[in-house]
Amino acid sequence: MRLSARLLPLSAVTAASALLLTGCFSESASDDSAGGDGKRVRIAMMNPPRSGLSPLSDDAFKLSRWSTAETLVTLDADGDAEPALATKWQQNGRTWTFGIREGVTFHDGTKLTAETVVRSLTKAATASPKPRILDGVDLTVKADGDSVAVTTGTEDPLVPQRLSSPQLSILAAKAYRGKTVSPVGAGTGPFELTKVNGTSSATLDRYDDYWGDTAKSPGIDVKFVPDGTARAATLRSGEADVVEAVPVSQAALLDKELVTEVPMPRTNTLYLNTGSGPFKDASLRAAAREALDAESIVKGVYEGRADVAKGLLGPALPWAAELRKPVSRAKSGDPDGKTITIGTFTDRAELPEVAQTLQQQLQKAGFKVKLDVREYANIESDALAGEFDAFILSRATVLDSGDPAAYLYSDFGSKGSFNISQLSDKKVDTALEKAAGTKTGDARRRAVVEAEAAVLATDAAIPMLHERVIQGDAAGVVDVEHDPRERALITADTYVK
């Protein structure tokens, strides 16, 4: 849908949203004491499933946030690896060996074994496209008794962190029997995914045979509400207990006691197409960079609830600012009325307004600017195919491994699977390879910042601002997660009074 078709008065949007949401959670509300020991948790989520909840896609993060699919490893607050379905691990050159937890059953009653782990990881490693955490990684997996040996083409210090990605969740054999991977009834978490209604809703029930602490809530009822105004309305009306990604424009309308704001490793970036069109010219990319006024976007669109970007990596990674050095860039050229098309999506409510602001700024600099704004599910493939001259994206920078090297490779490596900028630059590739191969610690952090500088020098991406998580929780919700990485939301400890 084009932007012009969406510019309704806020009152009209709110009224329409209210009508659409009538009875949104009515089915779960009638069963608020299921299990006899508490209410089901009702969630209003932003993005509908894009790939049928396949764990090999970004849908995997929903499975993680619902505590239904689990990985061998989890990450602590500092991004260090901790045991999950694997209890221990050790490295021997290119091979890491993981001990598999005993006594774990999948939701279909089958047992977790080394062979089931090998199946899941091999499916991910041989998928096309691969999960982005495996971009540039040649990975093979085999059973070694009760353990699993993971071998990479080159020595990789980040294997444990990679295996924490929700896209590498371990599922029962039944998940892989169809043409697509289905997580329904196939996870190991405290909640079992029992039903998925396309892109509208999902149902999860407590799994009483969970290997860890039994969930305190009898279940989770999920509704997908892409419209930000409508999503926030579910909290005001009492139809949802937890609302993710509350738009900035709606946060001020909610009881401040119900809103939590957390700085997060997410950057709002303008990606410029370096492969074709006007921005193939580095001087015009420089002109776009100089025309951009991020501070006015933070103040006007985000109402101050964001931080102006100094680089791709934001304040959630404080070491980046400490290591960052000035970057040499191309000189600005004359746009001379060149026509460009900027794409973005409606799922994050602020982005269409960001697009309008950028349109004005770039037109003032001498560009002619068209906008193409749709739901993310309907625009992603065109963005990845290089159909736009520029694309505005809200991008998590440490989503997969707790380490930004994977994000940088995925987005800016010449073989990266999420290379919206169509960037192919030898200096960037060299810097990315160095960062990926450096052992964890200060040396790796320096290499990551050097890779960031190599990307910024191309002007293939212009970082604008770093977002904050704004989450709405009803007064009766206990122990819901506020995770800057957006991996956790409802856990075994979460319940509603």
TAFENZI-V318107 format. One record per helix or strand of 3 or more residues. SS is the DSSP state (H for helix, E for strand). FROM is the first residue (numbers start at 1). LEN is the number of residues. Records with the same first field share a line. If there is no record, write none. Layout:
BEGIN
SS = FROM-LEN + FROM-LEN
END
This chain:
BEGIN
H = 3-4 + 10-12 + 26-4 + 34-3 + 60-6 + 114-12 + 132-3 + 159-4 + 166-3 + 173-4 + 228-9 + 248-4 + 256-3 + 278-3 + 282-10 + 294-7 + 318-6 + 349-17 + 376-3 + 380-5 + 404-9 + 426-12 + 442-17
E = 41-5 + 73-3 + 81-3 + 86-7 + 95-6 + 139-6 + 147-6 + 191-7 + 201-6 + 219-6 + 259-14 + 339-7 + 368-7 + 390-7 + 461-13
END
